[in-house]
Amino acid sequence: MMNDDAPSPVSGADLIEWGHRPGPAFPDLLSRANAARAEGLGLIRIRQMLEPDLPPPAPDPLALRRPGEVPLHVSIRAENADEQANVGKVLATMVEVLRTPTVEAGAVMPDACPAGPLGTIPVGGVVATRNAIHPGMHSADVCCSVMITDLGHVDPKAALDAAQAITHFGPGGRDQGNRFSVSLDLMDQFRANPFLNGNRMLYSAQAHMGTQGDGNHFLFIGRSRATGRVAMVTHHGSRGPGGLLYKQGMESAERFRRELSPATLKQNAWIPADTDQGRDYWDALQIIRRWTKANHNALHQAVVEKLRAEPGDRYWNEHNFVFRRGDLFLHGKGATPAWNGYAPDATGLTLIPLNMAEPVLVVRGRDAAHTLGFAPHGAGRNFSRTEHRRRTGTVTPAQMLAAETAGLDIRFHAGAVDASELPSSYKRAGAVVDQIRDYGLAEVVDFIDPYGCIMAGDVAPHWQAKRTRR
């Protein structure tokens, strides 16, 4: 007959509730607990008795990483004091970036330079994350990219003249009546995506087609060393549509950051890829990529038709984007994918511009593990535009242009020379080429030697222009 006054035995469920995990030691714990129970100990005393056997607490997957916990692969070396200071700043900011809970690895390219406050991914930075898309790691210039068209045996001056008559630099879009068409299918894709279906977004997608923006974006005409044929290279991103997507992406990521990881820096907030917002944002990035490719294509095809050229190959690659490889998301900020099949339209060849007085490199990537499969996107800077202006002293931008680009046809769409885009504002091109070779990042298969290029030019800020008109 059962004794109603006998203490109830300790069960496995009790142990689990107290924090113990099923495993090889579990039967012994249960036996000890029930032996103590039979001796009359209460459950509270038994729980205290077993506390030394509790497993260590599981790490919080959303806690900040410890400095140095995540591997950082460095493929850059310094030639002088300026470069040493630059590398120091790049490494310092990457240490903070890699504390982000989602990050699995990081890499630094030979063209790396800081791009914001400490903890912001630098230009020339690559970050691999798991189940997370970080809008701040592809930056506002989403899908900044380069495209080349082999124009054939045309006069390079005629090609540059034709391009100058067609392209559009500077802020804003094209006026009504002077716009390039956007395919109805692409506009339907915008309308179907929650990140892309706003009126301002749809207007920008139409008005900004066939535009190149400002800053370091350019249209370059040169000649292939391998074939002797003239080529056109454009450099720009997704313009207004990309900027608007970035803003919405950062807002969505910030909401998740506040909930999931308030300790994460705001610029490194992320959208979980397995949420509805994550899937919609990933799809929006692919649509913006298609828009950007169409934007390059519109300008290239218009120049081909104006020249009545017989073109050869045309291909492109982005260097500000998020790529998916296996179960990782690879964020490249000013870094060129260098593995076969990184996108359905990848050709195996990618482009690395250096500066307006140097060739554009045509390279075949080597999928280097120590750079997470990336190569540099250009020459990068050792110091800011402001510091470059300070160092020029009394030398005028026009004098600098003449000295640094002798024999080349360099044009500025706005008229005024932008000294911060002259070769002296960038790293030494030869050093970047040497490091691409020495670190085994890519094989250079051709050089597109410069004839000339068009840059945006030095444009007064829009607020200053309004003040002048008043």
SEDRENMI-517770 format. One record per residue: x, y, z of N, C-alpha, C in turn. Coordinates in steps of 0.05 Angstrom, whole numbers, plus 5000, padded with zeros to 4 digits. Layout:
<sites>
XYZXYZXYZ;...
</sites>
This chain:
<sites>
501749765000500050005000501850255000;501250464982502850694979502550885003;504850985013504951165035504451445024;502151565030501551835020503452045030;504851985053506552195064509452175052;510051975035512751945023513252185004;515652295005516252514986516252424957;515252584940515152514911518052514901;518652324882521452304872522052544854;524752594851525652794833525652674805;524552814786524352714758526452854740;526752734717528552854697527553134689;524853164689523753434682524553634703;524753554729525653734750528553824744;530253634738533053704732533253904709;531753844687531854024664530954304671;528754314688527754574697529854724713;531554574728533554704744536054784727;536054714702538254794684540154584676;539754334685541554114677540754014649;542753914634542253824607542453524605;540553394591540853094588543553024575;544752814585547352724575548352494592;550952424589552052194603551852214634;552052464644551952494673549152514685;547152514667544352554676543352334695;543852074689542851864708544051884736;546651954737547951984763546652214779;546152434766544952664779542152584790;540652444774537952364782538152174806;540051984805540351794827541151944853;543052134852543852284875541552444886;539952564868537752734877535652564892;535052334882533052164894534052034920;536651974922537751874947537452094969;538052344961537652554981534752594987;533052554967530152584972529152374992;530252124989529451915007530351965035;532552125038533452185065531952425077;529952525062528252735073528953025064;530953055046531653325038529353435020;528853695023526853835006528053894979;526253964961527154014933528954254931;528554454948530254694947533154614954;533454454976536054374985537454194964;535854024952537053844931537954004907;536354204899537154374876539754514883;540054624908542454754915544854564916;544354314925546454114926547654054898;545854064878546653994850547654234834;547554464845548354704830551254694819;553254584835555954564824556154394798;554154234793554154064769552754184745;551754434749550454564727552354624704;551554584679553354654656553754954654;555955044642556355334639554155444621;553455694625551255814609552055824580;550055764563550555774534551156064526;553056104508553656384499551256504485;550956764489548856914476549656954447;548156844427548956864399548857154389;547557334403547357604394548957794411;550757684428552557854443554857944425;555958184430558258274414560558084416;561858044394564257874393566558004409;568257844419570657954432572658044410;574158264416576158344396578058114389;578358054364580057844355578757574353;576257544362574857284361574357194332;573757394315573157334287575657374270;576257184252578757214236578557454216;580757604214581057824196583457774178;582957754152585057694132585957964120;588458024122589558284113591258244089;590558374067592158364042592858644033;594258784049595059064043597759114058;599459264045601959354058602359644052;603859774070604360064068607060124055;607060324038609560414025610860644039;609260804054610261054066608661114091;609261344103607961424128604961464125;604161584102601261634097599861364095;601061174081599760914078599760764105;601860794121601860664146599660764164;599161034164597061144180594361044170;594061034143591560934131591060644139;593060474137592660194145591860164174;593160324191592460324219589560384224;588560594210585760664214583860454203;584660334180582960114168582759884187;585059794199584959564217583459624242;583759874252582259944276579259934272;578360034249575460034244574459754239;576059584226575259314221575059144246;576759204266576559064292573859104304;572859354302570159414313567959294296;568259304270566259184252565858884259;568058754264568058464268567058384296;566358574312565058514338562058464334;560958534310558158504305557358204307;555258144322554657864328554257674305;553457774282552857604259555357534242;557557664248559957654230561457394235;562357274213563957024213566857074205;567357274188570157324179570157594165;572557704163572957954149575557954133;575658134113578058154097578458444089;581058514083581758784075583358774050;582558924029583858934003586159124002;587859113981590059303978589259593975;586759643967585859923963584360033987;584559904010582859974032583360254043;581260394052581460654065578960694081;579160854103576760894120574461024105;572060974115569661084101567561184121;568461264144566461364164567561334192;565861364212566661344240567761064246;569261054268570360794277568160594279;568660354268566660144268565060134242;565760304223564360304197566160144177;564959964162566459804143567959994124;570559954120572060134103571660064073;572360254056572660184028574859974026;574359774009576259554008575959354030;573559354043572959164064571058954055;571258714065569458494060568658374086;566058324090565058204115563157984108;563657744120561857514116560157484141;557457464136555557434158553757194154;552557104176550756884174547856974180;546056914161543256974164542757274169;544357444157544057734162544957894138;543358094131544058284110544358554124;546658674121547358934133547359154113;545259314111545259534091547659724094;548559774118550759954121553359844110;553459584105555959464094556059464064;553759524051553959574022553859864016;553060024035553060324034550860424017;550560694016548460824002548760793971;551160763962551760733933551460443926;548960343928548460053924549159973896;550559763893551259643867552959833850;554660003863556560153848558159953832;558660013806559559803788560859923764;562159753748563559843723562759653701;562359783677561659623653563559713631;564359513614566059573591564659473565;564959633544564059553517566459583498;567059383483568959393462567659533438;568559783433567359943411568459883384;570559723383571759663357573859863349;574359893323576360073312575160343306;574460483327573260753324575360953333;574861203325576561423334575961483364;577961463381577361503410576261783416;577161983402576062253406573062263399;572462133376569562123368567961973389;569061773400567661623421567261793446;569261943454568962113478566962343472;567062453448565162663441562262553442;561962313430559262203430558262143458;560062043475559261983503558562243518;560162453513559662703527556962823519;556062783494553462883485551162723497;551762483506549662303515549362283545;551662263559551562203587550462433604;550062383629548862583648550162553675;551662743683552862753710551462953727;552162943753551063143772548663043787;547563203805545263113821542763103804;540762953815538162943802538162763778;535862763764535462593741535162753715;534262623694533862753668531162883668;530963103653528463243649526563083632;524063123636521962993619522563063590;522362863573522962903544525862833537;527562803557530362733552531162483568;529162313573529662083590530061833573;531461643585531661373574529261213585;528361033568526060863577526960643596;525160573614525660343632523560133625;524459883623522659673614520259653633;517959593621515459553637515859323657;517259113648517658883666519258963691;521359133687522959213710521359403728;519659573717517959743733515959583749;514959373737513059193751514459053774;516958983771518458863793518759063816;519259323810519359523831516659533846;514459543831511859573843511159333861;512259103855511458863870513058823895;515158993900516858953923516259173944;515759093969515059293990517159513994;519759453988521859663992521959843968;520759773946521159923921518660053909;516360023922513860093908512860373915;514560543928513660813934513760993910;512161213911512061393888514761523882;516161603904518761733899520761543887;520661293896522361083885521761043855;519261013848518460963820519261203803;518961443813519861683798522861673793;524461613814527361603811528161383791;526861153791527560943773527261033744;525361203739524961303711526761543705;526961733723528461983718531461943719;532461753734535261723738536561523718;534861393702535961203682537661373663;540161273657541961423639543461643652;543761633679545261833693547561703709;549561863715551961753728552661873755;551262083763551862193790554262373791;555662363813557962543817560262403831;562062553844564262433858566262293840;566862043846568861893831567761733808;565261783801564061643778565061763752;565261603732566561693707565661543683;566361653660566161523634568861533621;570061303615572861283607572961163579;574761283563575261173536578261093535;578760853526581560763525581860553503;584260443502584860253480586060003493;585059763485586059513495588859453485;590659383503593359303494593259033480;591358873487591258603475590258603447;588258783441586958773414587359033398;588159253411588359503397585759643392;583559523401580859633397580259833420;578460023413577660233432575460113450;575560193475573560103494572460333510;570060303519568760493537568160363563;568760503585568260403612566660603628;564460523640562960703657563060603686;562960803704563060743733560860903747;558960773758556860903774555160683787;553360763804551660573819548760603811;547060563831544160543826542760813831;544361023835543261293836541061323856;538961473850536761523869535361273879;534761083862533460833872535060693893;537760673888539460533908539560693934;539760953932539961123956537361093973;535061083960532561053974532260783987;533160573972533060303984534860294008;537260404006539160404029537860534054;536460764050535260904072533160724085;531460594069529360424080530560174093;532760074081534059834092535259904120;536460134122537560214148535460254169;533160354161530960394180529860124190;529559934171528659664179530759524197;533259554189535359424205535559544233;535059804236535159934262532959824280;530659774269528459654286529359384296;530559224280531558964289533859004309;535559194305537859234323536859294351;534859474353533859544380532659304394;531459124379530258894391532258664397;534058624378535858384380538558444392;539758674386542458724395542959024398;541959144419542359434423545259514425;546959334433549859404436551259424409;550059314388551259334361551259624351;553359714338553459984327551260024307;550160264306547860314288548660264259;551060334251551860294223552060004216;552159824236552459544230549859384236;547659524239545059394243544459204220;542859004225542258814203539358734202;538558624179535958514175536258204174;535058054192535257764191534357664164;535957504151535357414124532957234123;532357094145530156904144527457014153;527257284154524757424160523457514134;520957594135519657704111521157944101;521958124120523458364112526158294099;527458084110529957994099529657894070;527657724066527157624039526457844020;524758034028524058254011526358434005;528158474025530458644020532458514001;532858254004534558113986533558133957;530958093954529658113927529958403917;529658603934529958873926532758933916;534758813929537558853920537958743892;536758513886536958393860535658563839;533358683846531958863827533659113822;534759223843536559463840538959383823;539959143826542259063809541359063780;539058953774538058953746537759233736;536659413752536359693744539059823738;541059773755543659883751545059783726;544759523721545859423695544459553671;541859583673540359713651541360003648;541960133670542960413669545560423653;547460253660549960233645549360173615;547759963611547159883583545960103567;544260273579542960483564545060683553;546960753570549060943560550860813540;551660563544553460423525552160393498;549660303498548360253473547860513458;547260733472546860983459549361083446;551661043459554161123446554860953422;554360693425554860513402553160603378;550660663382548860743360549661013349;550461203366551261463356553861443338;555661263346558161223331557761043307;555460893306555060683287557360483288;558060413312560360243317559459953313;561459773311560959493309562259373335;560659363356561859293382562559003385;564358943404564958673411563758613438;565458513456564458423483563458653500;561558593517560658783538560158613563;561358703585560858563611561258773633;560558683657560558873680560958723706;561458873727561558753754561058983774;559758903796559259083818561359063839;561759273855563659253877562559373903;560059453904558759533929556159373930;556259133942553958963940554058743961;551958583962551858343979551558103962;553257913966553257663950552657433969;551357233958550756993974552456763964;553756633983555456403977555156193998;553855973991553155774011551255894031;551855864056550055984076551056244088;552956374073553956624082553156854063;552857094075552457334059555057484059;556157544036558757674033558157974025;558958154043558558434039561158554029;561158654004563458783993563059083992;564759234005564659534004567059623988;566759683963569059753947570859503944;569659273938571159023935569858873912;571458753894570558623870570358323874;568058203868567957913870569857783850;571357583859573457463842573257163841;570757063840570456773837568456723814;568756493801567056433779564156393788;562256503773559456453778558456613802;559656833809558556993831555857103825;555057113800552457203791551857053765;549257023758548556883733549757013708;550257273708551357403684554357453686;555657323706558557353709560057223685;562157343675563557243652566257113659;567057143684569757053692571757283691;571057503678572857743677571557963692;573158113706572158353721574158583716;573258823723574659073718575559203743;578059313743579059463766580259723755;578759943756579860203749581860303770;583860463762585860563781585560863785;586261023764585661303764585561403735;584761653731584261743704586761743686;589161733697591561733681592761453678;591461253689592460973689590560793675;591460553667589660373653587460263671;585260173659583360003673584259713670;584459573692585359293690583059113684;583558923666581658703661582958463675;581558343694582758133710580957883710;582257663716580857413721581457343751;579357323766579657283795580757013802;581956993826583256743835581856633859;579656743867578056633889579756573913;581356773921583256743943581756713970;582356493984580956444010581556664030;584056774029584856974049583557254043;582057284021580457524017577557454014;576757214023573957124021573057123992;574957103973574157083945574057353930;575057563942574857833930577557933921;577458143904579758303895579158593900;581058773898580459063902578759173879;577659403884575859533864577259763850;579559853860580860083848583460143864;584160403864586660483877586260573906;583860673913583460763940584961013947;584461123971585761373979587361324005;589361494009590861494034589961704053;588561904043587562124060585062244047;583662404062581062514053581362714031;579162774018579062983998579963254010;579063314034579763564048582763574052;583963354061586863354066588363384039;587363264018588663303992588563593983;586363723987586264013980588164173997;588464104022590264254040593164224030;593863984021596663934013597364063986;595364133970595964253944596964533947;596364663970597364943974596265133954;598065283941597165493922596865393893;597565143889597265033861594265003855;593465103832590665103824589864823813;587364763815586464503803587164483773;586964703758587664693730590664623726;592364743743595264683741595764393748;594464293768594764013776593863833753;591563893741590563733719592563713696;593763943689595663953666598163783673;599063793698601463653706601063353708;598663273717598262993724596962833701;595862963681594562813659595462913632;597962983630599063083604598562883582;597562983559597062813536594362673536;592762703558590162573559587962773555;585662683546583362853542581462823566;581862993586580262973610578263193611;575763123614573563313614571963293640;570963523648569263533672566463633664;564463473669561763533659560763803668;561463873693560564133704562364363697;564564303684566464513676568764543694;568364573720570564623739571964363746;574664373747576264143754575864063783;575263813788575063703815577763583822;579363743837582163653843582163403860;580063353875579963113892579662853876;579262873850579162633833581562603815;583562773818585962753802587762523813;589662423797591262193805592662223832;593562473839594962513864593262473888;590662453885588962413909588562113915;589761943898589461653901592061523908;591961273916594361123921595861083895;598461033897600060973874599060723860;598260763834596960543820598760293818;601260343813603160113810603259943835;603060073858603259923883600759733886;598459833878596059673880596259433861;597259483837597659263817599659053829;601859153841603758963852602558793874;600858923891599658773913597458573903;596158643882594258443870595858193862;598158233850599858003842601057863867;602258023885603657903907601857743926;599457843930597557703948595857493933;596357463907594957253892591957303890;591157553885588257613884586957583857;588457643836587357633809589657623789;588957533765590857533743590057753723;591857933718591358153699591558033670;589458053655589457933628589458153606;588958403613589058613594589158883609;590259083595590259353604588759533584;586859693593585559883576586960153580;588760223563590360463567588660713561;588960923577587161153575587561323551;585461403538585461623519584361873533;582261843548581062063563578661973579;577462163593575062093609573462333615;570962283624569162493633568662443662;568962653679568262643707566062833712;564762813735562562993742563563283744;565863323757566763603760566063723787;567263943793566764073818564264243817;562164143831559564273831559064383859;558164643860557464753886555064603898;555064573925552764443938550164573930;547964413928545464523919544464753937;545064733963544164943981545665203976;548165183967549765423961548765553935;548065383916546965493891544365643896;542665533913540165673919540665943932;542665943951543266193965544266403945;545966323925546966503905544766623888;542766453881540566553865538866763880;538666733906537166923922538667193922;
</sites>
